[in-house]
Amino acid sequence: MRIGIIAIQGDVSEHIDAVERALCERGIEGEVLEIRHEGIVPRCDAVILPGGESTTLGRLIEREGIAGEIQNAAMKGIPVLGTCAGLILVATRGDEQVHKTHQHLLGLMDVKVNRNAFGRQRESFEVDLDLPFLDSPYTAIFIRAPAIMDAGPEVDVLSTINGRIVAARQNNVLALAFHPELTPDLRLHHYFLDMISVT
């Protein structure tokens, strides 16, 4: 199993560590690939778009030829996980801020995003979320987090905060407004591994 993590910008090392720990817990032989240029995504069984600065990340994956490869992989059913900035990038539609900055979106999930739905970095917070596939609440870490403001009929809404969607899935694409890689709780990474095993 090869899991690729976009490693151009953002909290890459934390994602690598979390995925490696989840694979180890399952006893699965796997390889985590750092994606910095084109040609790596087609070799991956799954792709993770990490948190970071979404405008910068979007421009860089477009420039390096990675964006089109992610879109092609997603169309073939390869699981894609977008966290925080990654959630913004997988969307089809954005708010005024997204348009103002000419934010490149991959268009993998039929949702409209609000890029700074929960305020600036100093307004970061933790909250317990109920997710339908977990048997107890998940403590989610939100840092300058986005949110999904509107979702199409094929999108499965997994969790909300005050009417704002913070976790959603559409077929093989999973989008989280928070940072699962920053907590020792690996249940969301195991959920993502389950998505890989059925492809």
Disulfide bonds with the S-S distance in Angstrom:
none
